[in-house]
C-alpha cells in the first residue's frame, strides 16, 4: 500500500528554521573573511578570526535545526 507522505509541521517559529538562520551564519563567515583580507584597519583584522569562528559555530548549531 502506498500511503501519501505527510509532512510533519514543525513547532519551531518560522525565523528559527534552518534556511534563514543558515544564510545569516554564512553571511557572518563572509564578513569575517572580508575583515581578514582588508588592508585598512588593524582592529577589523584582529577580530576577523573571532567573527569567522562565531559564524562557524553558529552554522554547526543551526545545521541541527529543522527545515
C-alpha positions, 0 to 999 in steps of 0.5 A: 500500500502506498500511503501519501507522505505527510509532512510533519509541521514543525513547532519551531517559529518560522525565523528559527528554521534552518534556511534563514538562520543558515544564510545569516551564519554564512553571511557572518563567515563572509564578513569575517573573511572580508575583515581578514583580507582588508588592508585598512584597519588593524582592529577589523583584522584582529577580530576577523578570526573571532567573527569567522569562528562565531559564524562557524559555530553558529552554522554547526548549531543551526545545521541541527535545526529543522527545515 
